[in-house]
Amino acid sequence: MSKILIVEDDVAFCTMLKTFLQKKDYEVSTAFSGNEAIPKIKQEVFDIVLTDVRLPDNDGITLLNEILVNNPDTQVIIMTGYAEIDMAVNAIKQGAFDYVSKPFNPDKILDTIEKALCITNSSSKINNEKTVHVSPVKMLKKNSDSFVRGVSDASKKLNEYVALVAPTRMSVLVIGDSGTGKEYVASSIHKASKRADKPFVAVDCGAIPKEIASSEFFGHIKGSFTGAVNDKVGHFEAANGGTLFLDEIGNLNYELQVQLLRALQERKIKPVGSNKEIEVDIRVIVATNEDLTNAVKEGEFREDLYHRLNEFSIKVPPLKDRIEDLMLFANHFLEESNTELEKHVVGFTDEVLEAFKKYTWPGNLRELKNIVKRSVLLSQNDMVILDVLPNDIAYASHNTKQTYGLFKNQNEQELILDALEKANGNKAKAARMLSIDRKTLYNKLKQYDISL
């Protein structure tokens, strides 16, 4: 039975979490402060330590260091009631396995614990001299489709929609700018659905030549046309029982739209050159960065097909609207790049972090991924420095909208209090830490009736 220590000063929450984990067959101990936790860590070996980032006598980072000294195989999961990404990333760099943002979904914390236990079990087989604490992304690098869940309000809403629609049979229209991660959203819907053990087939509609589109979607039989030297299974049949993801659906020509509508209505397809119909049971998820309603008005997209596909729609927010998630994604891409390029870059300098936050990221996650990969390739030491960034990112002017990205979060009061605490009550310094001007900070202090 795996042993877990919960370090949390909220007694009610700590008790509730303990009860929940005990029901899942974990052996659970609790401590309500850092000073109470340290003797337990020295006397007993825990597989997992769940610790709040803010404790009455010290913080979770201090406790993390104590754990790593005494029990280096123990995996530490940081719990935070506010979305301070830099601090969470810093904890992971210092050896924490991962962090979860409160209030968290029970399935999320269980999933994180199970992944951490995989690390613990693996490292127990390795000589202590060779034991290395790595981030969860490194250990799970084989899962290239891993979906990074953000902590911003926009990301939380996105995740809620995914969880809501995934168990259903509804067709889903995923809308978002280029590079926002629409395929990752579609994949996460599939993985959370009842079809998760069946195929997920992704198709870029814009990359299929018009002449062979029917064959690509519905297959063909040998000899049905010049060049058809073998039978071919189409995307519909390949996805049978699972999910068919059609990216950039707006690029389909009108003739294929008619065929697609018929296939979805009748749940049957007929390969090119065949007289035999094949029954298919698929769920369709489509994505677009276009305004399909406008395409319908202009007669470029069938209205009946649009309504068939749009049983439920999800808007994927651009990166500039979830700036609180920026460093989560950046660090995820850093680990991916390290693996692919066989490098060992551990993080970003403060100047790079500031440049990232000032830039507007018009290419969204795809652009961020490419920039991080390029930076890792060019880096000559263990940190990404400003010199390896393109000039338009390294010297981006501060965007006013992004300045207030922090205050899209529901926990802004806690963020303000934390900044004031770190600044020892210095409002000007706290405002700089929050990347806002002093007038905005004063207005927020008045709004929350915070007096110093």
C-alpha positions as a Markdown table, in Angstrom:
| # | Residue | x | y | z |
|---|---|---|---|---|
| 1 | Met | 0.0 | 0.0 | 0.0 |
| 2 | Ser | 1.5 | 3.4 | -1.1 |
| 3 | Lys | 2.0 | 5.9 | 1.7 |
| 4 | Ile | 1.0 | 9.5 | 1.3 |
| 5 | Leu | 1.7 | 12.5 | 3.5 |
| 6 | Ile | -0.7 | 15.5 | 3.2 |
| 7 | Val | 0.7 | 18.8 | 4.4 |
| 8 | Glu | -2.1 | 21.3 | 4.5 |
| 9 | Asp | -3.1 | 24.0 | 7.1 |
| 10 | Asp | -6.7 | 24.0 | 6.1 |
| 11 | Val | -7.9 | 21.3 | 8.5 |
| 12 | Ala | -11.3 | 20.7 | 6.9 |
| 13 | Phe | -9.8 | 20.4 | 3.4 |
| 14 | Cys | -7.0 | 18.2 | 4.6 |
| 15 | Thr | -9.4 | 15.8 | 6.4 |
| 16 | Met | -11.6 | 15.6 | 3.3 |
| 17 | Leu | -8.6 | 14.8 | 1.1 |
| 18 | Lys | -7.4 | 12.2 | 3.5 |
| 19 | Thr | -10.7 | 10.5 | 3.6 |
| 20 | Phe | -10.9 | 10.5 | -0.2 |
| 21 | Leu | -7.5 | 9.0 | -0.7 |
| 22 | Gln | -8.1 | 6.4 | 2.0 |
| 23 | Lys | -11.1 | 5.2 | 0.1 |
| 24 | Lys | -8.8 | 4.7 | -2.8 |
| 25 | Asp | -6.6 | 2.3 | -0.7 |
| 26 | Tyr | -3.8 | 4.7 | 0.1 |
| 27 | Glu | -2.2 | 4.9 | 3.6 |
| 28 | Val | -2.5 | 8.5 | 4.5 |
| 29 | Ser | -0.9 | 10.7 | 7.2 |
| 30 | Thr | -1.4 | 14.4 | 7.7 |
| 31 | Ala | 0.4 | 17.4 | 9.0 |
| 32 | Phe | -0.9 | 20.9 | 9.4 |
| 33 | Ser | 2.4 | 22.8 | 9.2 |
| 34 | Gly | 5.9 | 22.5 | 7.9 |
| 35 | Asn | 7.3 | 22.1 | 11.4 |
| 36 | Glu | 4.9 | 19.2 | 12.0 |
| 37 | Ala | 5.7 | 17.6 | 8.7 |
| 38 | Ile | 9.5 | 17.6 | 9.0 |
| 39 | Pro | 9.8 | 15.1 | 11.9 |
| 40 | Lys | 7.5 | 12.8 | 10.1 |
| 41 | Ile | 9.6 | 13.0 | 6.9 |
| 42 | Lys | 12.7 | 12.2 | 8.9 |
| 43 | Gln | 11.2 | 9.3 | 10.8 |
| 44 | Glu | 9.2 | 7.7 | 7.9 |
| 45 | Val | 9.5 | 7.2 | 4.2 |
| 46 | Phe | 6.5 | 8.3 | 2.1 |
| 47 | Asp | 5.9 | 7.5 | -1.5 |
| 48 | Ile | 4.1 | 10.8 | -2.1 |
| 49 | Val | 4.0 | 14.1 | -0.2 |
| 50 | Leu | 1.1 | 16.4 | -1.1 |
| 51 | Thr | 2.0 | 19.9 | 0.3 |
| 52 | Asp | 0.4 | 23.2 | 0.1 |
| 53 | Val | 2.7 | 25.9 | -1.4 |
| 54 | Arg | 1.8 | 28.2 | 1.4 |
| 55 | Leu | 2.0 | 27.0 | 5.0 |
| 56 | Pro | 1.7 | 28.9 | 8.3 |
| 57 | Asp | 5.4 | 28.6 | 9.2 |
| 58 | Asn | 7.2 | 28.2 | 5.8 |
| 59 | Asp | 6.4 | 27.4 | 2.2 |
| 60 | Gly | 6.1 | 24.2 | 0.2 |
| 61 | Ile | 9.4 | 25.0 | -1.6 |
| 62 | Thr | 11.3 | 24.9 | 1.8 |
| 63 | Leu | 9.6 | 21.7 | 2.7 |
| 64 | Leu | 10.4 | 20.3 | -0.8 |
| 65 | Asn | 14.1 | 20.8 | -0.1 |
| 66 | Glu | 13.8 | 19.1 | 3.2 |
| 67 | Ile | 12.2 | 16.1 | 1.6 |
| 68 | Leu | 14.8 | 15.8 | -1.2 |
| 69 | Val | 17.6 | 15.8 | 1.4 |
| 70 | Asn | 16.0 | 13.1 | 3.6 |
| 71 | Asn | 14.1 | 10.9 | 1.1 |
| 72 | Pro | 15.2 | 11.6 | -2.5 |
| 73 | Asp | 12.9 | 8.9 | -3.9 |
| 74 | Thr | 9.8 | 10.6 | -2.4 |
| 75 | Gln | 7.7 | 12.4 | -5.1 |
| 76 | Val | 6.4 | 15.8 | -4.1 |
| 77 | Ile | 3.2 | 17.3 | -5.5 |
| 78 | Ile | 2.6 | 20.9 | -4.8 |
| 79 | Met | -0.9 | 22.1 | -4.1 |
| 80 | Thr | -1.6 | 25.8 | -4.8 |
| 81 | Gly | -4.8 | 27.8 | -4.3 |
| 82 | Tyr | -3.6 | 30.4 | -6.8 |
| 83 | Ala | -2.2 | 30.2 | -10.3 |
| 84 | Glu | 1.3 | 31.5 | -9.8 |
| 85 | Ile | 3.0 | 29.7 | -12.6 |
| 86 | Asp | 6.5 | 30.9 | -12.0 |
| 87 | Met | 6.5 | 29.5 | -8.5 |
| 88 | Ala | 5.0 | 26.2 | -9.6 |
| 89 | Val | 7.6 | 25.9 | -12.4 |
| 90 | Asn | 10.4 | 26.7 | -10.0 |
| 91 | Ala | 9.2 | 23.9 | -7.7 |
| 92 | Ile | 9.3 | 21.4 | -10.5 |
| 93 | Lys | 12.8 | 22.6 | -11.5 |
| 94 | Gln | 13.9 | 22.0 | -7.9 |
| 95 | Gly | 12.6 | 18.5 | -7.9 |
| 96 | Ala | 8.9 | 18.5 | -7.4 |
| 97 | Phe | 7.0 | 16.0 | -9.6 |
| 98 | Asp | 4.1 | 18.2 | -10.5 |
| 99 | Tyr | 1.6 | 20.7 | -9.1 |
| 100 | Val | -2.2 | 20.9 | -8.9 |
| 101 | Ser | -4.3 | 24.0 | -8.6 |
| 102 | Lys | -7.1 | 24.1 | -6.1 |
| 103 | Pro | -9.9 | 23.5 | -6.3 |
| 104 | Phe | -8.9 | 20.4 | -8.2 |
| 105 | Asn | -10.9 | 17.6 | -9.8 |
| 106 | Pro | -10.6 | 14.3 | -7.8 |
| 107 | Asp | -9.7 | 12.5 | -11.0 |
| 108 | Lys | -6.9 | 15.0 | -11.6 |
| 109 | Ile | -5.3 | 14.4 | -8.3 |
| 110 | Leu | -5.6 | 10.7 | -8.6 |
| 111 | Asp | -4.1 | 10.7 | -12.1 |
| 112 | Thr | -1.2 | 12.9 | -10.8 |
| 113 | Ile | -0.6 | 10.6 | -7.8 |
| 114 | Glu | -0.6 | 7.5 | -10.1 |
| 115 | Lys | 1.9 | 9.0 | -12.5 |
| 116 | Ala | 4.1 | 10.0 | -9.5 |
| 117 | Leu | 4.0 | 6.5 | -8.2 |
| 118 | Cys | 5.2 | 5.2 | -11.5 |
| 119 | Ile | 8.3 | 7.4 | -11.1 |
| 120 | Thr | 8.8 | 6.1 | -7.5 |
| 121 | Asn | 8.5 | 2.5 | -8.6 |
| 122 | Ser | 11.0 | 3.0 | -11.4 |
| 123 | Ser | 13.5 | 4.9 | -9.4 |
| 124 | Ser | 13.5 | 2.2 | -6.6 |
| 125 | Lys | 15.1 | -0.1 | -9.2 |
| 126 | Ile | 17.9 | 2.3 | -10.0 |
| 127 | Asn | 21.1 | 2.7 | -8.0 |
| 128 | Asn | 20.8 | 5.7 | -5.6 |
| 129 | Glu | 23.9 | 7.3 | -7.1 |
| 130 | Lys | 22.1 | 7.3 | -10.5 |
| 131 | Thr | 18.7 | 8.5 | -9.3 |
| 132 | Val | 17.6 | 11.6 | -11.0 |
| 133 | His | 14.5 | 13.7 | -10.3 |
| 134 | Val | 12.8 | 14.7 | -13.5 |
| 135 | Ser | 9.6 | 16.4 | -14.4 |
| 136 | Pro | 6.5 | 14.3 | -15.2 |
| 137 | Val | 6.9 | 15.3 | -18.9 |
| 138 | Lys | 10.3 | 13.7 | -19.1 |
| 139 | Met | 9.1 | 10.4 | -17.7 |
| 140 | Leu | 6.0 | 10.4 | -19.9 |
| 141 | Lys | 7.9 | 11.5 | -23.1 |
| 142 | Lys | 6.6 | 8.5 | -25.0 |
| 143 | Asn | 3.1 | 10.0 | -24.8 |
| 144 | Ser | 3.6 | 12.6 | -27.5 |
| 145 | Asp | -0.1 | 13.4 | -27.4 |
| 146 | Ser | -0.1 | 14.5 | -23.7 |
| 147 | Phe | -2.5 | 17.3 | -23.2 |
| 148 | Val | -1.3 | 20.1 | -20.9 |
| 149 | Arg | -4.2 | 21.4 | -18.9 |
| 150 | Gly | -3.9 | 25.1 | -18.1 |
| 151 | Val | -4.9 | 26.9 | -14.9 |
| 152 | Ser | -6.3 | 30.1 | -16.4 |
| 153 | Asp | -10.0 | 30.8 | -16.3 |
| 154 | Ala | -10.1 | 30.3 | -20.1 |
| 155 | Ser | -8.4 | 26.9 | -19.9 |
| 156 | Lys | -10.6 | 25.8 | -17.0 |
| 157 | Lys | -13.7 | 26.6 | -19.0 |
| 158 | Leu | -12.2 | 24.7 | -22.0 |
| 159 | Asn | -11.4 | 21.7 | -19.8 |
| 160 | Glu | -14.9 | 21.7 | -18.3 |
| 161 | Tyr | -16.5 | 21.6 | -21.8 |
| 162 | Val | -14.2 | 18.7 | -22.8 |
| 163 | Ala | -15.2 | 16.8 | -19.7 |
| 164 | Leu | -18.8 | 17.6 | -20.3 |
| 165 | Val | -19.1 | 16.5 | -23.9 |
| 166 | Ala | -16.5 | 13.6 | -24.0 |
| 167 | Pro | -18.8 | 10.8 | -22.6 |
| 168 | Thr | -21.6 | 11.6 | -25.1 |
| 169 | Arg | -22.0 | 10.6 | -28.7 |
| 170 | Met | -22.4 | 14.2 | -29.9 |
| 171 | Ser | -20.5 | 15.6 | -32.9 |
| 172 | Val | -18.2 | 18.4 | -31.8 |
| 173 | Leu | -17.1 | 21.5 | -33.7 |
| 174 | Val | -13.8 | 22.8 | -32.3 |
| 175 | Ile | -13.2 | 26.5 | -33.2 |
| 176 | Gly | -9.9 | 28.3 | -32.8 |
| 177 | Asp | -7.2 | 30.3 | -34.4 |
| 178 | Ser | -4.3 | 28.5 | -36.2 |
| 179 | Gly | -1.9 | 26.9 | -33.7 |
| 180 | Thr | -4.1 | 26.9 | -30.7 |
| 181 | Gly | -4.1 | 23.1 | -30.3 |
| 182 | Lys | -7.4 | 22.1 | -31.7 |
| 183 | Glu | -6.2 | 18.5 | -32.5 |
| 184 | Tyr | -5.0 | 18.1 | -28.9 |
| 185 | Val | -8.5 | 19.2 | -27.7 |
| 186 | Ala | -10.1 | 16.6 | -30.1 |
| 187 | Ser | -7.7 | 13.9 | -28.9 |
| 188 | Ser | -8.5 | 14.7 | -25.3 |
| 189 | Ile | -12.2 | 14.4 | -26.0 |
| 190 | His | -11.6 | 11.0 | -27.6 |
| 191 | Lys | -9.4 | 9.8 | -24.7 |
| 192 | Ala | -12.1 | 10.8 | -22.1 |
| 193 | Ser | -14.9 | 9.1 | -24.1 |
| 194 | Lys | -16.3 | 5.6 | -24.2 |
| 195 | Arg | -14.4 | 5.1 | -27.4 |
| 196 | Ala | -10.9 | 5.6 | -25.9 |
| 197 | Asp | -9.8 | 2.1 | -26.7 |
| 198 | Lys | -10.8 | 2.5 | -30.3 |
| 199 | Pro | -9.0 | 4.3 | -33.2 |
| 200 | Phe | -8.5 | 8.1 | -33.3 |
| 201 | Val | -8.0 | 9.0 | -36.9 |
| 202 | Ala | -7.0 | 12.6 | -37.7 |
| 203 | Val | -7.4 | 14.0 | -41.2 |
| 204 | Asp | -6.2 | 17.3 | -42.6 |
| 205 | Cys | -9.0 | 18.2 | -45.0 |
| 206 | Gly | -6.9 | 20.9 | -46.6 |
| 207 | Ala | -4.1 | 18.5 | -47.6 |
| 208 | Ile | -6.3 | 16.1 | -49.6 |
| 209 | Pro | -6.4 | 16.6 | -53.4 |
| 210 | Lys | -9.9 | 17.0 | -54.7 |
| 211 | Glu | -9.3 | 14.2 | -57.3 |
| 212 | Ile | -8.7 | 11.5 | -54.6 |
| 213 | Ala | -10.8 | 12.9 | -51.8 |
| 214 | Ser | -13.6 | 10.3 | -52.1 |
| 215 | Ser | -11.0 | 7.4 | -52.1 |
| 216 | Glu | -9.2 | 8.9 | -49.0 |
| 217 | Phe | -12.5 | 9.1 | -47.0 |
| 218 | Phe | -14.4 | 6.1 | -48.2 |
| 219 | Gly | -11.7 | 3.8 | -49.6 |
| 220 | His | -11.7 | 2.1 | -53.0 |
| 221 | Ile | -11.4 | -1.4 | -54.5 |
| 222 | Lys | -8.7 | -2.6 | -56.8 |
| 223 | Gly | -9.1 | -1.5 | -60.4 |
| 224 | Ser | -11.8 | 1.1 | -59.7 |
| 225 | Phe | -9.6 | 3.8 | -61.4 |
| 226 | Thr | -6.2 | 4.2 | -62.9 |
| 227 | Gly | -3.6 | 3.7 | -60.2 |
| 228 | Ala | -5.9 | 1.7 | -57.9 |
| 229 | Val | -3.6 | -1.4 | -57.8 |
| 230 | Asn | -4.8 | -2.6 | -54.4 |
| 231 | Asp | -7.9 | -2.3 | -52.2 |
| 232 | Lys | -7.7 | 0.8 | -50.0 |
| 233 | Val | -9.4 | 1.3 | -46.6 |
| 234 | Gly | -10.7 | 4.9 | -46.2 |
| 235 | His | -10.6 | 7.1 | -43.1 |
| 236 | Phe | -14.2 | 6.3 | -42.2 |
| 237 | Glu | -13.6 | 2.5 | -42.1 |
| 238 | Ala | -10.2 | 3.0 | -40.4 |
| 239 | Ala | -11.9 | 5.0 | -37.6 |
| 240 | Asn | -14.8 | 2.5 | -37.2 |
| 241 | Gly | -15.8 | 2.2 | -33.6 |
| 242 | Gly | -13.7 | 5.2 | -32.7 |
| 243 | Thr | -13.4 | 8.9 | -33.5 |
| 244 | Leu | -12.8 | 10.6 | -36.8 |
| 245 | Phe | -11.2 | 14.1 | -36.5 |
| 246 | Leu | -11.5 | 16.3 | -39.5 |
| 247 | Asp | -9.2 | 19.3 | -39.3 |
| 248 | Glu | -9.9 | 22.5 | -41.3 |
| 249 | Ile | -13.3 | 21.1 | -42.3 |
| 250 | Gly | -14.0 | 24.4 | -44.2 |
| 251 | Asn | -11.6 | 23.2 | -47.0 |
| 252 | Leu | -13.9 | 20.4 | -48.1 |
| 253 | Asn | -15.3 | 20.9 | -51.6 |
| 254 | Tyr | -19.0 | 21.0 | -52.1 |
| 255 | Glu | -19.3 | 17.5 | -53.7 |
| 256 | Leu | -17.5 | 15.9 | -50.8 |
| 257 | Gln | -19.7 | 17.7 | -48.3 |
| 258 | Val | -22.7 | 16.0 | -49.8 |
| 259 | Gln | -21.0 | 12.6 | -49.5 |
| 260 | Leu | -19.9 | 13.3 | -46.0 |
| 261 | Leu | -23.5 | 14.3 | -45.0 |
| 262 | Arg | -24.9 | 11.1 | -46.4 |
| 263 | Ala | -22.3 | 9.0 | -44.6 |
| 264 | Leu | -23.1 | 10.7 | -41.3 |
| 265 | Gln | -26.8 | 10.4 | -41.7 |
| 266 | Glu | -26.9 | 6.8 | -42.9 |
| 267 | Arg | -23.8 | 5.6 | -41.0 |
| 268 | Lys | -22.9 | 3.7 | -44.1 |
| 269 | Ile | -20.2 | 4.2 | -46.7 |
| 270 | Lys | -19.5 | 2.8 | -50.2 |
| 271 | Pro | -15.9 | 2.5 | -51.3 |
| 272 | Val | -15.1 | 3.9 | -54.8 |
| 273 | Gly | -15.9 | 1.2 | -57.4 |
| 274 | Ser | -17.8 | -1.0 | -55.0 |
| 275 | Asn | -21.5 | -1.8 | -54.9 |
| 276 | Lys | -21.3 | -3.0 | -51.3 |
| 277 | Glu | -22.1 | -0.7 | -48.4 |
| 278 | Ile | -20.1 | -0.9 | -45.2 |
| 279 | Glu | -21.7 | 0.1 | -41.9 |
| 280 | Val | -19.6 | 2.4 | -39.7 |
| 281 | Asp | -20.0 | 3.5 | -36.1 |
| 282 | Ile | -17.9 | 6.6 | -35.6 |
| 283 | Arg | -18.0 | 9.8 | -33.7 |
| 284 | Val | -17.0 | 12.9 | -35.7 |
| 285 | Ile | -15.1 | 15.8 | -34.3 |
| 286 | Val | -14.3 | 18.7 | -36.7 |
| 287 | Ala | -12.1 | 21.8 | -36.4 |
| 288 | Thr | -11.8 | 25.1 | -38.2 |
| 289 | Asn | -10.2 | 28.5 | -37.9 |
| 290 | Glu | -12.8 | 29.9 | -40.3 |
| 291 | Asp | -16.2 | 31.4 | -39.7 |
| 292 | Leu | -18.4 | 28.5 | -40.9 |
| 293 | Thr | -21.6 | 30.5 | -40.4 |
| 294 | Asn | -20.3 | 33.0 | -42.9 |
| 295 | Ala | -19.3 | 30.2 | -45.3 |
| 296 | Val | -22.9 | 28.9 | -45.0 |
| 297 | Lys | -24.4 | 32.3 | -45.8 |
| 298 | Glu | -22.1 | 32.6 | -48.9 |
| 299 | Gly | -23.1 | 29.1 | -50.0 |
| 300 | Glu | -19.6 | 27.7 | -49.7 |
| 301 | Phe | -20.6 | 25.2 | -46.9 |
| 302 | Arg | -23.8 | 23.2 | -46.7 |
| 303 | Glu | -26.1 | 24.4 | -43.9 |
| 304 | Asp | -27.5 | 20.9 | -43.2 |
| 305 | Leu | -23.9 | 19.5 | -42.8 |
| 306 | Tyr | -23.0 | 22.5 | -40.5 |
| 307 | His | -25.8 | 21.7 | -38.2 |
| 308 | Arg | -25.1 | 18.0 | -38.3 |
| 309 | Leu | -21.5 | 18.7 | -37.2 |
| 310 | Asn | -22.2 | 21.4 | -34.7 |
| 311 | Glu | -24.1 | 19.5 | -32.1 |
| 312 | Phe | -21.7 | 21.0 | -29.6 |
| 313 | Ser | -19.1 | 23.6 | -30.2 |
| 314 | Ile | -15.9 | 24.4 | -28.2 |
| 315 | Lys | -13.9 | 27.6 | -28.6 |
| 316 | Val | -10.2 | 27.1 | -28.0 |
| 317 | Pro | -8.8 | 30.4 | -26.7 |
| 318 | Pro | -5.7 | 31.9 | -28.2 |
| 319 | Leu | -2.5 | 31.9 | -26.1 |
| 320 | Lys | -2.8 | 35.7 | -25.5 |
| 321 | Asp | -6.0 | 35.1 | -23.6 |
| 322 | Arg | -4.5 | 32.5 | -21.2 |
| 323 | Ile | -1.2 | 34.1 | -20.4 |
| 324 | Glu | -1.2 | 32.5 | -17.0 |
| 325 | Asp | -0.6 | 29.2 | -18.8 |
| 326 | Leu | 2.3 | 30.4 | -20.8 |
| 327 | Met | 5.1 | 28.9 | -18.7 |
| 328 | Leu | 3.3 | 25.6 | -18.3 |
| 329 | Phe | 3.3 | 25.2 | -22.0 |
| 330 | Ala | 6.8 | 26.6 | -22.4 |
| 331 | Asn | 8.3 | 24.1 | -19.9 |
| 332 | His | 6.3 | 21.2 | -21.5 |
| 333 | Phe | 7.8 | 22.1 | -24.9 |
| 334 | Leu | 11.2 | 22.5 | -23.3 |
| 335 | Glu | 11.1 | 18.9 | -22.1 |
| 336 | Glu | 9.9 | 17.7 | -25.5 |
| 337 | Ser | 12.7 | 19.6 | -27.3 |
| 338 | Asn | 15.3 | 18.2 | -24.9 |
| 339 | Thr | 14.2 | 14.7 | -25.7 |
| 340 | Glu | 14.0 | 15.2 | -29.4 |
| 341 | Leu | 17.3 | 17.1 | -29.7 |
| 342 | Glu | 19.1 | 15.1 | -27.0 |
| 343 | Lys | 19.9 | 18.3 | -25.0 |
| 344 | His | 19.8 | 19.1 | -21.3 |
| 345 | Val | 18.5 | 22.6 | -21.0 |
| 346 | Val | 16.9 | 23.0 | -17.6 |
| 347 | Gly | 15.0 | 26.3 | -17.9 |
| 348 | Phe | 14.7 | 29.9 | -19.0 |
| 349 | Thr | 16.4 | 33.0 | -17.6 |
| 350 | Asp | 14.3 | 35.7 | -16.0 |
| 351 | Glu | 14.9 | 37.9 | -19.1 |
| 352 | Val | 13.5 | 35.2 | -21.4 |
| 353 | Leu | 10.5 | 34.8 | -19.1 |
| 354 | Glu | 9.8 | 38.5 | -19.2 |
| 355 | Ala | 10.2 | 38.6 | -23.0 |
| 356 | Phe | 7.7 | 35.6 | -23.4 |
| 357 | Lys | 5.2 | 37.5 | -21.3 |
| 358 | Lys | 5.4 | 40.7 | -23.3 |
| 359 | Tyr | 5.1 | 39.0 | -26.7 |
| 360 | Thr | 1.6 | 38.6 | -28.2 |
| 361 | Trp | 2.2 | 35.1 | -29.7 |
| 362 | Pro | 0.1 | 35.5 | -32.9 |
| 363 | Gly | 1.0 | 31.9 | -33.9 |
| 364 | Asn | -0.2 | 30.6 | -30.5 |
| 365 | Leu | 1.0 | 27.3 | -29.1 |
| 366 | Arg | 2.5 | 26.2 | -32.4 |
| 367 | Glu | 4.7 | 29.3 | -32.5 |
| 368 | Leu | 5.7 | 28.9 | -28.9 |
| 369 | Lys | 6.6 | 25.2 | -29.5 |
| 370 | Asn | 8.8 | 26.2 | -32.5 |
| 371 | Ile | 10.5 | 29.0 | -30.6 |
| 372 | Val | 11.3 | 26.9 | -27.6 |
| 373 | Lys | 12.6 | 24.1 | -29.9 |
| 374 | Arg | 14.8 | 26.6 | -31.8 |
| 375 | Ser | 16.1 | 28.1 | -28.5 |
| 376 | Val | 17.0 | 24.7 | -27.1 |
| 377 | Leu | 18.9 | 23.9 | -30.3 |
| 378 | Leu | 20.9 | 27.1 | -30.1 |
| 379 | Ser | 21.5 | 27.1 | -26.3 |
| 380 | Gln | 25.1 | 26.4 | -25.3 |
| 381 | Asn | 24.5 | 26.1 | -21.6 |
| 382 | Asp | 21.8 | 24.9 | -19.2 |
| 383 | Met | 19.5 | 27.9 | -19.5 |
| 384 | Val | 17.8 | 29.5 | -22.5 |
| 385 | Ile | 19.1 | 33.1 | -22.7 |
| 386 | Leu | 17.8 | 36.2 | -24.4 |
| 387 | Asp | 20.4 | 36.1 | -27.2 |
| 388 | Val | 19.0 | 32.9 | -28.7 |
| 389 | Leu | 15.5 | 34.3 | -29.2 |
| 390 | Pro | 14.4 | 36.0 | -32.4 |
| 391 | Asn | 14.6 | 39.8 | -32.1 |
| 392 | Asp | 10.8 | 40.3 | -32.4 |
| 393 | Ile | 10.3 | 38.2 | -29.3 |
| 394 | Ala | 13.4 | 39.2 | -27.4 |
| 395 | Tyr | 12.6 | 42.9 | -27.7 |
| 396 | Ala | 8.8 | 42.8 | -27.9 |
| 397 | Ser | 7.1 | 45.9 | -26.5 |
| 398 | His | 4.8 | 45.3 | -23.5 |
| 399 | Asn | 1.2 | 44.7 | -24.6 |
| 400 | Thr | -1.3 | 46.5 | -22.4 |
| 401 | Lys | -3.9 | 43.7 | -22.6 |
| 402 | Gln | -1.4 | 41.2 | -21.4 |
| 403 | Thr | -0.4 | 43.4 | -18.5 |
| 404 | Tyr | -3.7 | 42.6 | -16.9 |
| 405 | Gly | -3.7 | 39.0 | -17.9 |
| 406 | Leu | -3.1 | 38.2 | -14.3 |
| 407 | Phe | -6.4 | 39.6 | -13.2 |
| 408 | Lys | -8.4 | 37.3 | -15.4 |
| 409 | Asn | -7.8 | 34.7 | -12.6 |
| 410 | Gln | -10.5 | 34.2 | -10.0 |
| 411 | Asn | -7.8 | 34.1 | -7.3 |
| 412 | Glu | -6.4 | 37.6 | -7.9 |
| 413 | Gln | -6.9 | 38.6 | -4.2 |
| 414 | Glu | -4.5 | 35.9 | -3.1 |
| 415 | Leu | -2.1 | 36.8 | -5.9 |
| 416 | Ile | -2.1 | 40.4 | -4.6 |
| 417 | Leu | -1.6 | 39.4 | -1.0 |
| 418 | Asp | 1.2 | 37.1 | -1.9 |
| 419 | Ala | 3.0 | 39.8 | -3.8 |
| 420 | Leu | 2.6 | 42.3 | -1.0 |
| 421 | Glu | 3.9 | 39.7 | 1.4 |
| 422 | Lys | 7.0 | 39.1 | -0.7 |
| 423 | Ala | 7.5 | 42.8 | -1.2 |
| 424 | Asn | 7.3 | 43.4 | 2.6 |
| 425 | Gly | 4.3 | 45.7 | 2.0 |
| 426 | Asn | 6.1 | 47.9 | -0.6 |
| 427 | Lys | 3.2 | 48.6 | -3.0 |
| 428 | Ala | 5.5 | 49.8 | -5.9 |
| 429 | Lys | 7.5 | 46.6 | -5.7 |
| 430 | Ala | 4.4 | 44.5 | -5.5 |
| 431 | Ala | 2.9 | 46.2 | -8.5 |
| 432 | Arg | 6.1 | 45.5 | -10.5 |
| 433 | Met | 5.9 | 41.8 | -9.4 |
| 434 | Leu | 2.3 | 41.7 | -10.6 |
| 435 | Ser | 3.2 | 43.4 | -13.9 |
| 436 | Ile | 0.7 | 46.2 | -13.3 |
| 437 | Asp | 0.9 | 49.9 | -12.6 |
| 438 | Arg | 0.5 | 51.3 | -9.0 |
| 439 | Lys | -2.9 | 52.9 | -9.8 |
| 440 | Thr | -4.3 | 49.5 | -10.8 |
| 441 | Leu | -2.9 | 48.0 | -7.6 |
| 442 | Tyr | -4.4 | 50.7 | -5.4 |
| 443 | Asn | -7.8 | 50.2 | -7.1 |
| 444 | Lys | -7.6 | 46.5 | -6.4 |
| 445 | Leu | -6.6 | 47.1 | -2.8 |
| 446 | Lys | -9.7 | 49.3 | -2.4 |
| 447 | Gln | -11.9 | 46.8 | -4.2 |
| 448 | Tyr | -10.9 | 44.0 | -1.8 |
| 449 | Asp | -10.6 | 46.2 | 1.2 |
| 450 | Ile | -7.0 | 45.4 | 1.8 |
| 451 | Ser | -5.3 | 47.7 | 4.2 |
| 452 | Leu | -1.6 | 47.8 | 5.2 |
